[in-house]
Amino acid sequence: MQEKTPDRLYIKLVGIFLIPLIAITAYSFVGEFTLGDFTLQQAKIASHFKPKADEPDISLIDSTLLSVSDTAVVDTTAQRILLLGDSMVEGLSKRMRNYAAENGHELLNVIWYSSSTKIWAQYDTLSHYIRQFDPTYIMLCLGGNELSVRDLDKRDEAIQTIISKIGDRPFIWIGPPNWKQDTGINELIKKNAGAGRYYPSKRLTYKRKEDGAHPVQESSNQWMDSVAVWVADSAAYRIRMVPPQSTEQKGRTVILSPLK
């Protein structure tokens, strides 16, 4: 057997380190690099915000936000969007009007102060606005007034009733922006809506108003931005949600008083 010379050993060692370096360098530029039977491909991770030091942390890295279908496509047609729910919709709707203007969507916001899943299930308010507006996409934000409820079986029924009223229309359920640990309302929403239609807002961090519950408008804007990224990239039914390039607003808002 021929003995390897020091020069040959040196060349072999250089090759061992040089080939991976070339592969990694190519990968960083083209996003995908094939060497023999192996392919190095960039992972597609949901977009997320990198807040400044003085901004709330709204990182979106969470397994519940991952795409439910890698083959899903974005519906780029203009939508008639019905955004409804409790008082949390007030902050979300202001930013959503920017998205409607940017993407050509029609938008109707319905804010029912102090409402809950139980109230929306009990009354025909949802059915009324579905008939009136005939939305092609529905966004709900409910549960903020139910973080401490104990009658979870009743809330479970209410959530099922709400979803049954929506029928076959595409929808998402934006979970409440928890300011304290809930007793189970988020899990009920996720269970009934499904991971691809439930956005876990409780995972985010917010700057709050004096009441300690409602996000300030800046945080509500970032919250809506986070939801928009998820809707376009990872929801079960995806629609066009290009980030607004101006402050132009489009849409109208209906405000419903609390029940006495």
C-alpha positions, 0 to 999 in steps of 0.5 A, spaced: 500 500 500 502 506 498 503 511 503 500 518 503 505 523 503 504 530 507 502 534 501 496 529 499 494 529 506 494 537 506 490 537 500 485 532 502 484 536 509 483 542 505 478 539 500 474 537 506 473 544 509 472 547 502 467 543 499 462 545 505 464 552 505 462 553 497 455 549 499 454 554 504 456 560 500 452 558 494 446 557 499 446 564 502 446 567 495 441 562 491 437 559 497 438 552 494 444 548 493 445 541 490 451 537 491 450 530 489 444 527 492 443 532 497 439 539 497 440 544 501 434 549 501 432 555 505 426 554 510 420 558 509 418 561 516 412 565 517 414 573 517 415 576 524 416 583 526 423 585 529 421 590 534 425 596 536 427 597 543 421 602 545 416 597 541 412 591 544 415 585 542 410 581 537 414 575 535 410 571 531 415 565 532 410 559 534 408 552 532 401 554 532 402 560 526 405 555 521 402 553 515 397 548 515 398 547 507 404 548 504 400 547 497 395 553 499 395 559 494 393 566 496 386 568 493 388 575 490 381 577 488 378 583 492 374 581 498 368 583 501 371 583 509 366 583 515 370 584 521 366 583 527 367 582 535 367 586 541 371 592 543 378 590 541 375 590 534 375 598 535 383 598 534 384 593 529 379 596 524 383 602 524 389 599 521 384 594 517 381 600 513 388 601 511 389 594 508 382 595 505 385 601 501 391 598 499 388 591 497 382 593 494 377 590 499 370 592 501 370 592 509 365 593 514 367 593 521 361 591 526 363 593 533 359 590 539 361 593 545 362 588 551 359 582 547 361 575 548 361 569 544 354 567 548 351 574 546 353 573 538 350 566 539 344 568 542 342 573 537 341 574 530 346 580 529 351 576 525 346 573 521 343 580 519 350 583 517 352 576 513 345 577 509 346 585 509 353 585 506 354 578 503 361 577 505 366 573 502 371 573 508 369 574 515 374 576 521 372 575 528 375 577 534 371 575 540 373 572 547 376 578 551 370 579 555 371 571 557 378 570 560 375 568 566 369 564 565 367 558 568 361 555 564 366 553 558 361 548 556 356 553 554 361 557 551 363 551 547 356 551 544 356 558 543 362 558 539 359 552 535 353 556 534 357 562 531 361 558 526 355 554 524 352 561 522 358 563 518 356 556 514 361 555 508 364 562 508 372 563 509 373 565 516 378 566 521 378 567 529 382 572 532 383 570 539 383 575 544 389 579 546 390 576 553 392 581 559 391 575 564 391 567 564 384 565 561 380 559 563 380 556 557 376 560 552 382 560 547 383 553 547 375 552 545 376 557 540 382 553 537 378 547 537 372 549 534 375 553 529 381 549 527 389 551 527 388 554 520 383 559 522 385 561 529 390 566 530 393 566 537 393 573 539 395 571 546 402 570 544 404 577 543 406 583 547 402 589 547 402 596 550 396 597 554 391 603 555 390 605 562 384 600 563 390 594 562 386 590 557 385 594 551 392 595 547 394 602 545 393 604 537 400 603 536 400 596 538 393 594 535 396 596 528 402 592 529 397 586 532 393 587 525 399 587 521 401 580 525 394 577 523 395 580 516 402 576 515 398 570 518 392 571 513 397 571 507 402 566 509 399 561 513 391 561 514 387 555 511 384 560 506 389 566 504 387 572 501 391 578 499 394 582 504 399 587 502 402 592 507 399 599 506 404 604 503 399 610 505 395 612 511 389 612 506 383 608 509 377 604 506 371 601 509 365 603 514 364 601 521 357 600 525 357 600 532 353 597 537 351 599 544 352 594 550 346 590 552 343 592 558 
